[in-house]
Amino acid sequence: MNPHRFPPRSLFALLPRQRNLLSIRGLTLMLGLLAWVPMRGADEQTALGRLESPPATAARRFALPQPGREFRFPADHGSHPEFKIEWWYLTGHLKSEGGQRHGFQATFFRRASDVLPAPQPGDTNAPTASPSVPNFANDEFFLAHMAWLDVSTKTFRHEERLNRRGWDAQAATNRLDVRNGNWSLKDLGPDANGQPKLELRGGIQANLFWRMSLTPQKPLVVFGTNGVSRKAREASAASHYLTFPRLAVTGELRRGSQTERIEGEAWMDHELSSSQLGEGQVGWDWTSIHFFDGRELMAYRMRRDDGSTDAFSTVAWIGTDGRVSQWGPDRFTWRGEGQWKSPRSGGTYPATVLLTVPGPDGRPGPTLRIEPLCADQELSGGIGGVPYWEGACRVLDTQGKEVGRAFVEMTGYAGHLRRAL
């Protein structure tokens, strides 16, 4: 997604202890979480707090999103080391050969160090590019999350990885090609219509693996005003927010010794920023919806510490022709109904979301009921200590008819997110 998952804080006040691996999708969340996390080396794990600080030549100055930026592809699908934080996020609903429904999430994060290491022999890395790949570098860190829901059995599984830039984790700057271990997301080149054809490889532990081909069904969308998506009053709390709102998915799923075909649809966000949460913000709620009639909707609500909705919240419709209509928080309401309490974190989340939005033409629109396909889709925060809920949902109209499928992310319900970050 998206706007909310990203921490403005420095990453390097780390606790000198190791944590478990887990998995999520929000960046604000997990990239700021890097500040708490252990690094995985070639054959050992070492807490960041125990690493010797590299010789620094200067405090690092990061780029901020600028209005009117002219995006150039395929390069702008790739990494932007001049920005502090960046993520590539995919979620989707799939069916396997036997007709079983599944939900998945795959997110790759890049987080830059706050200081520039002194140049080392054989490493020509510059602040604005990553051409050299030493065995392990301290200038960039890569976090990745994978999650999988088997709807029929209500089984939700997830995993998380963290690595320094190097042979095991990196992102190209001239095209989309990011990886973390054997997880990867690549642009395989344009199809006959000039659209990128993407390949995602992921899995969870040793007995669940998937390979997917993803083809955009609509043009790329750039959310925000004049290319900048604001998240808070502070001008620095903003991102360039690029989205493929609907991708056709085909591929294969391997569970143990069994391999089966999968197909469905996915949503993909790519955001680049150097700061996200503002003063007084404690978390966010976000959703992306695929309607069966070919339209999409994205909404995020930045939550303040007094329970109100921040002025820098947004809802956007994407029409069947790819045109985007966007409104602020005075035009939509996000309400929780019922509660679900996590048996692990103790956090209490809304059990269902009621989202009232304007229609694509700006007139009063529908109230949508967004229901989880499985109540327990919480990622428990094993690395960063900040749990959050991210999961596959169905979308119902006021008559109870299913009209679409969604993913929802809710953060800051199991602890004060900004305080933690």
Secondary structure per residue as TSV (DSSP state, phi and psi in degrees):
chain	resnum	aa	ss	phi	psi
A	1	M	-	360.0	-67.1
A	2	N	-	-175.1	-161.0
A	3	P	T	-58.8	-39.2
A	4	H	T	-87.6	-15.2
A	5	R	S	-87.7	48.2
A	6	F	B	-149.7	131.0
A	7	P	-	-91.8	137.9
A	8	P	-	-85.3	-13.6
A	9	R	S	-78.1	162.5
A	10	S	-	-68.2	152.0
A	11	L	S	-94.7	-8.6
A	12	F	-	-107.0	10.0
A	13	A	-	-85.7	71.9
A	14	L	-	-91.5	148.4
A	15	L	-	-79.6	134.1
A	16	P	S	-80.2	54.3
A	17	R	S	-145.1	158.1
A	18	Q	-	-91.5	151.7
A	19	R	-	-126.6	165.6
A	20	N	-	-73.3	164.0
A	21	L	-	-93.3	146.6
A	22	L	-	-144.5	-134.5
A	23	S	-	179.6	145.8
A	24	I	-	-157.0	-163.5
A	25	R	-	-134.9	-23.4
A	26	G	-	-82.1	145.0
A	27	L	H	-89.9	-45.1
A	28	T	H	-48.6	-40.5
A	29	L	H	-59.0	-72.0
A	30	M	H	-80.6	-22.9
A	31	L	H	-78.9	-35.6
A	32	G	H	-70.0	-25.3
A	33	L	G	-67.4	-19.0
A	34	L	G	-57.4	-24.3
A	35	A	G	-64.2	-11.5
A	36	W	G	-112.5	-5.3
A	37	V	-	-101.4	157.5
A	38	P	E	-88.0	153.2
A	39	M	E	-98.5	142.2
A	40	R	E	-100.3	118.1
A	41	G	-	-92.9	-166.2
A	42	A	S	-62.9	-44.1
A	43	D	S	-139.5	20.9
A	44	E	-	-159.3	164.4
A	45	Q	E	-109.4	134.4
A	46	T	E	-131.4	125.1
A	47	A	E	-61.1	140.9
A	48	L	G	-58.9	-33.9
A	49	G	G	-63.0	-17.3
A	50	R	G	-95.1	-9.7
A	51	L	S	-74.3	143.5
A	52	E	-	-69.6	135.3
A	53	S	-	-67.6	134.4
A	54	P	-	-68.5	151.4
A	55	P	-	-60.4	124.2
A	56	A	E	-100.5	134.9
A	57	T	E	-91.3	-25.8
A	58	A	E	-171.3	154.8
A	59	A	E	-65.1	145.3
A	60	R	-	-86.4	134.6
A	61	R	-	-106.8	126.0
A	62	F	-	-107.7	153.3
A	63	A	-	-72.5	154.1
A	64	L	-	-117.4	147.6
A	65	P	-	-57.3	134.4
A	66	Q	-	-116.6	135.9
A	67	P	T	-59.2	144.1
A	68	G	T	78.5	11.9
A	69	R	-	-58.6	134.9
A	70	E	-	-95.0	111.9
A	71	F	-	-81.3	140.1
A	72	R	-	-124.4	122.6
A	73	F	T	-113.9	146.3
A	74	P	T	-86.5	-4.3
A	75	A	G	-59.6	-39.9
A	76	D	G	-75.4	-4.4
A	77	H	G	-79.5	-14.5
A	78	G	S	-90.7	-159.3
A	79	S	-	-82.5	150.3
A	80	H	-	-129.3	82.5
A	81	P	T	-64.0	-13.7
A	82	E	T	-72.9	-16.0
A	83	F	S	-97.3	150.6
A	84	K	S	-72.7	-41.1
A	85	I	E	-132.9	148.7
A	86	E	E	-158.1	146.2
A	87	W	E	-151.1	152.2
A	88	W	E	-120.9	120.9
A	89	Y	E	-130.0	128.9
A	90	L	E	-129.1	137.6
A	91	T	E	-137.1	156.1
A	92	G	E	-169.8	167.8
A	93	H	E	-114.9	130.9
A	94	L	E	-131.8	161.8
A	95	K	E	-127.2	140.1
A	96	S	E	-95.8	175.3
A	97	E	T	-54.0	-37.4
A	98	G	T	-80.8	5.1
A	99	G	S	87.2	5.2
A	100	Q	-	-71.9	141.0
A	101	R	E	-92.4	143.9
A	102	H	E	-139.3	154.9
A	103	G	E	-123.4	147.4
A	104	F	E	-140.9	155.6
A	105	Q	E	-136.9	137.9
A	106	A	E	-141.6	121.3
A	107	T	E	-134.1	133.2
A	108	F	E	-116.5	126.2
A	109	F	E	-114.3	145.9
A	110	R	E	-125.1	132.4
A	111	R	E	-132.7	123.8
A	112	A	E	-86.6	150.1
A	113	S	-	-69.0	154.5
A	114	D	S	-80.5	-9.6
A	115	V	E	-126.8	153.0
A	116	L	E	-90.7	123.2
A	117	P	E	-70.4	149.3
A	118	A	-	-65.1	144.7
A	119	P	-	-56.4	137.2
A	120	Q	B	-112.1	150.1
A	121	P	T	-55.9	129.3
A	122	G	T	85.5	-4.7
A	123	D	B	-116.8	107.1
A	124	T	-	-96.7	19.3
A	125	N	-	-59.6	133.3
A	126	A	B	-114.9	162.8
A	127	P	T	-59.3	-25.3
A	128	T	T	-108.6	10.9
A	129	A	B	-156.8	159.5
A	130	S	-	-130.4	60.7
A	131	P	-	-76.0	-27.7
A	132	S	-	-100.6	141.8
A	133	V	-	-125.7	88.7
A	134	P	-	-69.8	172.3
A	135	N	S	-56.5	-46.6
A	136	F	E	-146.0	132.9
A	137	A	E	-120.7	158.7
A	138	N	E	-109.2	9.2
A	139	D	E	-89.5	-21.8
A	140	E	E	-142.5	146.6
A	141	F	E	-126.9	143.1
A	142	F	E	-122.3	122.8
A	143	L	E	-113.2	145.9
A	144	A	E	-143.0	144.5
A	145	H	E	-129.0	138.0
A	146	M	E	-130.0	138.6
A	147	A	E	-142.7	146.9
A	148	W	E	-142.9	131.4
A	149	L	E	-116.1	125.3
A	150	D	E	-96.8	107.1
A	151	V	T	-65.3	-39.1
A	152	S	T	-64.4	-34.4
A	153	T	T	-103.7	-1.8
A	154	K	T	57.4	33.7
A	155	T	E	-95.4	120.4
A	156	F	E	-116.8	122.4
A	157	R	E	-126.3	150.0
A	158	H	E	-155.0	159.4
A	159	E	E	-151.7	153.6
A	160	E	E	-137.0	147.2
A	161	R	E	-133.8	151.1
A	162	L	E	-139.5	127.9
A	163	N	E	-142.1	152.8
A	164	R	E	-76.7	157.2
A	165	R	E	-58.2	134.7
A	166	G	E	164.2	-152.3
A	167	W	T	-64.8	-23.7
A	168	D	T	-102.9	-5.9
A	169	A	E	-159.6	128.7
A	170	Q	E	-168.7	169.2
A	171	A	E	-143.3	130.8
A	172	A	-	-73.4	151.6
A	173	T	S	-99.6	-11.0
A	174	N	S	-104.5	-1.4
A	175	R	S	-170.3	171.3
A	176	L	-	-79.0	111.2
A	177	D	E	-161.7	89.7
A	178	V	E	-124.0	142.3
A	179	R	E	-149.0	156.9
A	180	N	E	-144.1	103.4
A	181	G	T	63.5	-132.5
A	182	N	T	-92.0	11.5
A	183	W	E	-91.7	137.3
A	184	S	E	-155.0	155.9
A	185	L	E	-136.2	121.5
A	186	K	E	-135.2	149.5
A	187	D	E	-94.3	116.4
A	188	L	E	-86.9	3.2
A	189	G	E	111.7	164.3
A	190	P	E	-70.3	148.8
A	191	D	-	-86.7	-168.5
A	192	A	T	-63.0	-23.1
A	193	N	T	-97.4	7.2
A	194	G	S	83.5	1.8
A	195	Q	-	-84.4	146.2
A	196	P	E	-65.6	145.0
A	197	K	E	-111.8	118.4
A	198	L	E	-102.6	152.2
A	199	E	E	-128.4	128.4
A	200	L	E	-115.9	128.4
A	201	R	E	-121.1	126.5
A	202	G	E	-154.9	-178.3
A	203	G	E	175.4	177.7
A	204	I	E	-136.7	116.9
A	205	Q	T	55.1	-149.4
A	206	A	T	-94.7	-13.6
A	207	N	T	-117.5	13.6
A	208	L	E	-139.0	120.5
A	209	F	E	-144.4	144.2
A	210	W	E	-138.8	150.2
A	211	R	E	-129.4	126.5
A	212	M	E	-128.6	141.9
A	213	S	E	-104.1	130.4
A	214	L	E	-125.5	126.2
A	215	T	E	-123.3	121.0
A	216	P	E	-59.3	134.6
A	217	Q	S	-99.6	-7.7
A	218	K	S	-141.6	160.5
A	219	P	-	-64.0	159.4
A	220	L	-	-60.5	140.8
A	221	V	E	-111.7	137.8
A	222	V	E	-113.2	110.1
A	223	F	E	-80.1	161.2
A	224	G	S	103.9	-167.6
A	225	T	B	-108.9	120.4
A	226	N	T	53.4	38.5
A	227	G	T	87.2	3.1
A	228	V	B	-122.8	127.3
A	229	S	E	-103.4	108.5
A	230	R	E	-82.0	142.5
A	231	K	-	-117.2	-12.9
A	232	A	S	-161.5	174.6
A	233	R	S	-61.9	-37.4
A	234	E	S	-63.8	132.3
A	235	A	T	-61.9	-27.8
A	236	S	T	-75.0	-18.5
A	237	A	S	-83.7	79.2
A	238	A	E	-156.6	167.1
A	239	S	E	-149.4	161.0
A	240	H	E	-88.4	122.7
A	241	Y	E	-121.1	100.5
A	242	L	E	-106.8	137.6
A	243	T	E	-141.8	134.7
A	244	F	E	-96.7	103.8
A	245	P	E	-72.9	-21.1
A	246	R	E	-149.9	120.3
A	247	L	E	-123.2	136.6
A	248	A	E	-78.8	136.0
A	249	V	E	-120.4	130.2
A	250	T	E	-133.6	155.3
A	251	G	E	167.6	-156.1
A	252	E	E	-140.6	148.3
A	253	L	E	-120.7	128.5
A	254	R	E	-114.0	120.6
A	255	R	E	-120.0	107.3
A	256	G	T	64.1	-122.6
A	257	S	T	-94.9	-0.4
A	258	Q	E	-99.6	131.5
A	259	T	E	-120.3	134.0
A	260	E	E	-140.4	155.6
A	261	R	E	-75.5	147.9
A	262	I	E	-133.1	151.7
A	263	E	E	-154.5	157.6
A	264	G	E	167.1	-148.9
A	265	E	E	-136.5	152.9
A	266	A	E	-138.7	164.5
A	267	W	E	-121.7	140.2
A	268	M	E	-133.6	127.0
A	269	D	E	-110.1	146.1
A	270	H	E	-135.7	116.6
A	271	E	E	-125.2	144.3
A	272	L	E	-132.0	135.0
A	273	S	E	-160.1	172.4
A	274	S	E	-128.4	-0.8
A	275	S	E	-167.2	153.2
A	276	Q	-	-136.8	-65.7
A	277	L	-	-71.7	143.5
A	278	G	-	-107.4	175.4
A	279	E	T	-60.2	136.7
A	280	G	T	85.5	-6.1
A	281	Q	E	-91.3	134.9
A	282	V	E	-115.9	-9.2
A	283	G	E	170.1	-170.6
A	284	W	E	-153.7	160.0
A	285	D	E	-121.1	138.9
A	286	W	E	-143.6	147.5
A	287	T	E	-148.0	150.4
A	288	S	E	-125.8	137.2
A	289	I	E	-127.3	132.2
A	290	H	E	-102.4	110.3
A	291	F	E	-82.9	149.0
A	292	F	T	-66.2	-19.1
A	293	D	T	-85.5	5.4
A	294	G	S	97.5	-1.4
A	295	R	-	-94.9	164.4
A	296	E	E	-132.1	159.9
A	297	L	E	-141.5	138.7
A	298	M	E	-127.0	137.0
A	299	A	E	-144.8	140.9
A	300	Y	E	-138.5	139.9
A	301	R	E	-117.9	112.2
A	302	M	E	-82.5	120.2
A	303	R	E	-94.5	136.9
A	304	R	E	-98.3	165.3
A	305	D	T	-68.6	-14.1
A	306	D	T	-94.7	7.8
A	307	G	S	89.3	-5.2
A	308	S	-	-83.2	168.5
A	309	T	B	-91.5	128.2
A	310	D	-	-66.8	149.1
A	311	A	S	-63.3	-21.8
A	312	F	S	-97.4	58.5
A	313	S	-	-119.2	156.1
A	314	T	E	-145.4	146.3
A	315	V	E	-127.5	141.6
A	316	A	E	-141.7	132.5
A	317	W	E	-97.4	144.9
A	318	I	E	-121.9	116.1
A	319	G	-	-74.2	172.1
A	320	T	T	-61.8	-23.0
A	321	D	T	-91.9	3.2
A	322	G	S	88.2	-2.1
A	323	R	-	-72.9	144.0
A	324	V	E	-111.1	135.3
A	325	S	E	-123.7	127.8
A	326	Q	E	-127.0	144.7
A	327	W	E	-139.9	160.3
A	328	G	-	-88.7	-174.7
A	329	P	G	-69.8	-14.3
A	330	D	G	-73.6	-7.9
A	331	R	G	-110.8	-0.8
A	332	F	-	-146.1	157.2
A	333	T	E	-128.5	142.0
A	334	W	E	-121.8	114.6
A	335	R	E	-126.1	140.1
A	336	G	E	-90.4	149.6
A	337	E	E	-133.2	127.2
A	338	G	E	72.1	179.2
A	339	Q	E	-141.5	149.0
A	340	W	E	-129.5	125.4
A	341	K	E	-104.6	127.8
A	342	S	-	-71.2	130.3
A	343	P	T	-73.4	-11.6
A	344	R	T	-99.3	-58.0
A	345	S	T	-86.0	-20.9
A	346	G	-	80.7	-1.9
A	347	G	-	-67.9	144.4
A	348	T	E	-112.2	119.2
A	349	Y	E	-112.5	153.7
A	350	P	E	-58.5	136.0
A	351	A	E	-77.4	-30.1
A	352	T	E	-143.6	150.4
A	353	V	E	-112.1	133.0
A	354	L	E	-109.5	115.0
A	355	L	E	-117.0	115.1
A	356	T	E	-104.7	123.1
A	357	V	E	-131.5	157.8
A	358	P	E	-71.9	158.9
A	359	G	-	-73.3	169.5
A	360	P	T	-57.6	-24.4
A	361	D	T	-90.4	1.9
A	362	G	S	92.1	-10.3
A	363	R	S	-76.1	165.7
A	364	P	E	-53.6	134.0
A	365	G	E	-118.1	-160.5
A	366	P	E	-82.2	161.0
A	367	T	E	-103.2	122.7
A	368	L	E	-106.8	137.1
A	369	R	E	-103.8	118.8
A	370	I	E	-110.3	112.1
A	371	E	E	-114.3	131.5
A	372	P	E	-63.2	143.3
A	373	L	S	-76.8	-15.0
A	374	C	S	-154.3	128.9
A	375	A	S	-63.4	-41.1
A	376	D	-	-93.3	89.8
A	377	Q	-	-126.9	39.0
A	378	E	E	-86.3	136.1
A	379	L	E	-96.0	122.3
A	380	S	-	-82.7	1.0
A	381	G	-	74.8	39.8
A	382	G	T	-63.3	-31.5
A	383	I	T	-86.8	-52.3
A	384	G	T	-97.7	-10.4
A	385	G	S	76.4	14.4
A	386	V	-	-121.0	95.8
A	387	P	-	-67.6	154.9
A	388	Y	E	-156.0	163.4
A	389	W	E	-110.6	130.0
A	390	E	E	-147.0	117.5
A	391	G	E	-159.0	168.4
A	392	A	E	-79.6	139.6
A	393	C	E	-139.6	162.8
A	394	R	E	-104.3	156.1
A	395	V	E	-120.6	125.4
A	396	L	E	-117.1	147.4
A	397	D	-	-87.5	-174.5
A	398	T	T	-69.4	-16.6
A	399	Q	T	-90.9	0.9
A	400	G	S	85.5	9.5
A	401	K	-	-83.9	135.1
A	402	E	E	-74.4	121.5
A	403	V	E	-117.4	-4.4
A	404	G	E	-177.9	-180.0
A	405	R	E	-127.3	149.2
A	406	A	E	-141.6	164.4
A	407	F	E	-122.4	142.0
A	408	V	E	-127.4	140.4
A	409	E	E	-125.3	132.1
A	410	M	E	-133.3	122.1
A	411	T	E	-126.1	157.3
A	412	G	S	85.0	12.2
A	413	Y	S	-94.8	-13.9
A	414	A	S	-121.9	48.5
A	415	G	S	126.5	153.1
A	416	H	-	-73.1	111.3
A	417	L	H	-65.1	-48.1
A	418	R	H	-64.3	-37.9
A	419	R	H	-64.7	-37.9
A	420	A	H	-69.7	-35.0
A	421	L	-	-83.4	360.0
